[in-house]
Amino acid sequence: MTRAPWIVFLKELRENFRDRRTLMTALLFGPLGAPVLFAVLMNVTLERGAERAEEPVEVVVVGREHAPNLVAFLQQQGAAIEERPGLTAENASGAVRRREAELVLVIPANFGEQLRAAQPAGVHLHADSSDTGTAGSRARLAAMLQGYSSRMASQRLQARGLSPLLVQPVAVDLVDVATPASRALLVLGILSYFIVFSTLMGGLYVAIDATAGERERGSLEPLLTNPVPREQIVYAKIASAALFMSLSLTLTVIGFAVGLRFVRLEELGMSANFGPEVAAGVIAVMLPFVVLGAALMTIVASFTRSYREAQSWLTAVLLIPTVPIIFAAIYQVQPSLRLMWIPSLSQHLAINGWLRDDPLPMAQLAVSGAATLALGLALAWIAARLYRREGILG
């Protein structure tokens, strides 16, 4: 092997290290911005969730005079009862829809009569299920109403000399086998998405500059006319993009390892299993994907004629590896040997396995690395074949 590929490789590194845009994107915005943004969002979300859990459930009651015992029970359970003059059963839904009230409980005038007649006494809870901000309060109020209903049922049975246990033939004892690490996956499940996206962003502008950028500057043709096999030049360009992607990957993982220490998951009974060993494993399982990403972006950028055109196409290409991750999240995909052949999905499953403190078998990790690396090398070979054509200079 001649020195030419190394010369091209060092040329690409020198040019990209001089480019502030490349450095800012590859080594600052993605690697540092993603962990910081993630940690801030998680802290704000957890803090807001803890605050709402401690706050009393605010509910507007229409017709409270029809069920004073029910209202008193709700207050004992932590509900803040409010009355709104002018609010009736007819306009309760409109008030919730217009965000004038979060929850409106309408108690009909015949509520007491139905109770005395041992009939189901209906109440109407007006809420907006599309408002995620009130989901917790809605669930808590529904649980309170269910608790009141259960208490009334027990009193009716006792008044007739019957044990309330008669209507509970099956006692369900829920045994929660979740660990603090596995529970944390509820909020850390999108971590792999950030890692994959940040890794690809690390090589985005490097791949563009090495292909469409050189064509636009007019330096690609003199470079390819040198008495050096073109595939060696292409491999050097891919290697330079892969190096920047590896740096971005490493900095991103380190950023998450540090940032997660400041996310207060312990307050919710969770823990972030993202220590040095897990961080090293994440980097290792992502390195084959680095080769694939660098080769793919080099191929796509090779068909463009300007820097801006390449930027538009590659921005769309960045979304392709995230599709399997989104698919896995929607359908709750579980790791299996046949799925480890799919790049990005296999990395996602491996990262989530480590976060859950349930690492995948070595066979599955080996298949993931081999399949992803093989596809990456195949794409690199295709890129080299493309650059053998004279039309690539046009």
Disulfide bonds with the S-S distance in Angstrom:
none
